[in-house]
Amino acid sequence: MILGGFQFKLDTLAYQKLQRSTKQRWAKKERMGKRSAYQWLGKDDDDFTMNGRLLPGFKGEVSSLDQLRSMADSGEPYMMVSGYGHVFGQQIILSVDDNRDLFFDDGANERFDFSLKLRRYDDDESGVGSIGGAVSG
């Protein structure tokens, strides 16, 4: 998996689990004596969560977490592409979390469990769903 210029692999940061949640928007209309009716309004958030473990004494770089945090701090979306070439589109980094345990005598960490949360980013330039893109004069 590649996110922008960052490649997830054993030498940098490997994830063990990738979760995707794709949501839809529906408007609810109350009806007298009947169940509510719903109208589909379109796509909503498309979120990814990557969970993994970093073992710096074995494989991976602690600086990889810092690099992802720097990418998040930039406020920019990044293209995400799977190792098979599937394009997931532009993603924003919502959070980078880590838990550290198994400390050496000198205080260094032997193990980092991490979680990265991403959300699909579609800019308004595409014209999809915009009034200007749907109305011609």
C-alpha positions as CSV (number, residue, x, y, z in Angstrom):
1,M,0.0,0.0,0.0
2,I,1.2,3.5,-0.8
3,L,-0.1,6.7,0.7
4,G,1.3,9.7,-1.1
5,G,5.1,9.0,-1.1
6,F,4.9,6.7,1.9
7,Q,5.1,3.0,1.2
8,F,3.9,0.6,3.8
9,K,6.3,-2.4,4.0
10,L,8.3,-4.4,6.5
11,D,11.3,-2.0,6.4
12,T,9.1,1.1,7.2
13,L,5.8,0.3,8.8
14,A,3.7,-2.8,8.1
15,Y,0.0,-3.1,8.9
16,Q,-1.7,-6.3,9.8
17,K,-5.3,-5.3,9.4
18,L,-7.1,-2.9,7.0
19,Q,-10.7,-2.0,7.8
20,R,-12.9,0.0,5.4
21,S,-16.3,1.5,6.2
22,T,-18.3,3.0,3.3
23,K,-21.4,5.0,4.4
24,Q,-24.4,6.4,2.5
25,R,-26.5,9.4,3.2
26,W,-30.3,8.9,3.6
27,A,-32.9,11.5,4.5
28,K,-35.7,10.3,6.7
29,K,-39.3,11.4,6.1
30,E,-41.8,10.7,8.8
31,R,-45.2,9.4,7.7
32,M,-48.5,9.2,9.6
33,G,-49.5,5.6,10.3
34,K,-46.7,4.1,8.2
35,R,-43.0,3.4,8.6
36,S,-40.7,6.3,7.8
37,A,-39.7,6.7,4.1
38,Y,-36.1,7.3,3.1
39,Q,-34.6,9.2,0.2
40,W,-31.0,8.4,-0.9
41,L,-28.9,11.6,-0.9
42,G,-25.7,10.1,-2.1
43,K,-22.4,8.8,-0.8
44,D,-21.0,9.8,2.6
45,D,-17.7,9.0,4.3
46,D,-15.4,6.3,3.1
47,D,-13.1,5.6,6.0
48,F,-10.0,3.3,6.3
49,T,-8.4,2.1,9.5
50,M,-4.9,0.5,9.4
51,N,-3.7,-1.4,12.5
52,G,-0.3,-2.9,12.9
53,R,2.7,-3.6,15.0
54,L,6.2,-2.0,14.7
55,L,9.1,-4.0,16.1
56,P,12.1,-1.6,15.6
57,G,14.6,-4.2,16.9
58,F,13.5,-6.6,14.2
59,K,11.8,-4.7,11.3
60,G,10.5,-1.3,10.7
61,E,11.5,2.3,11.5
62,V,10.2,4.4,14.4
63,S,10.7,7.4,12.2
64,S,7.8,6.1,10.0
65,L,5.3,7.1,12.6
66,D,6.8,10.6,12.7
67,Q,6.7,10.7,8.9
68,L,3.0,9.9,8.9
69,R,2.4,12.5,11.6
70,S,4.2,15.1,9.5
71,M,2.0,14.2,6.5
72,A,-1.1,14.6,8.7
73,D,0.2,18.0,9.9
74,S,0.5,19.2,6.3
75,G,-3.3,19.3,5.9
76,E,-3.0,17.8,2.4
77,P,-4.8,14.8,0.9
78,Y,-2.7,11.9,-0.4
79,M,-3.4,9.4,-3.1
80,M,-3.7,5.8,-1.8
81,V,-2.9,2.8,-4.0
82,S,-2.9,-0.8,-3.1
83,G,0.0,-3.2,-3.8
84,Y,-2.2,-4.6,-6.6
85,G,-2.6,-1.2,-8.2
86,H,-6.2,-0.5,-7.0
87,V,-6.6,3.2,-6.6
88,F,-8.6,4.2,-3.5
89,G,-8.5,7.9,-4.3
90,Q,-7.3,10.9,-2.3
91,Q,-7.2,10.3,1.5
92,I,-6.9,12.7,4.4
93,I,-5.1,11.5,7.6
94,L,-7.5,11.9,10.5
95,S,-5.3,10.4,13.2
96,V,-2.1,8.5,13.9
97,D,-2.1,6.6,17.2
98,D,0.4,4.4,18.9
99,N,0.7,2.4,22.1
100,R,4.2,1.6,23.3
101,D,5.2,-1.3,25.6
102,L,7.9,-3.9,26.2
103,F,10.7,-1.5,27.2
104,F,14.4,-2.2,27.3
105,D,16.6,-1.4,30.3
106,D,17.6,1.9,28.6
107,G,13.9,2.9,28.2
108,A,13.7,2.3,24.5
109,N,10.6,0.6,23.2
110,E,10.7,-2.9,21.8
111,R,7.1,-2.8,20.5
112,F,4.7,-0.2,19.1
113,D,1.1,-1.0,18.2
114,F,-0.2,1.7,15.8
115,S,-3.5,2.7,14.2
116,L,-3.9,5.1,11.3
117,K,-7.3,6.5,10.4
118,L,-8.0,7.9,6.9
119,R,-11.0,9.4,5.1
120,R,-11.7,9.7,1.4
121,Y,-11.3,13.3,0.1
122,D,-13.2,14.5,-2.9
123,D,-12.7,18.1,-3.8
124,D,-15.4,20.3,-5.3
125,E,-13.5,20.8,-8.5
126,S,-14.8,17.5,-10.0
127,G,-18.3,19.1,-10.4
128,V,-19.9,15.9,-9.1
129,G,-22.9,16.8,-7.0
130,S,-22.4,20.6,-7.4
131,I,-25.2,22.8,-8.7
132,G,-22.8,24.5,-11.1
133,G,-21.9,21.1,-12.6
134,A,-25.5,20.1,-13.0
135,V,-27.0,23.3,-14.4
136,S,-26.2,24.5,-17.9
137,G,-27.3,27.9,-19.0
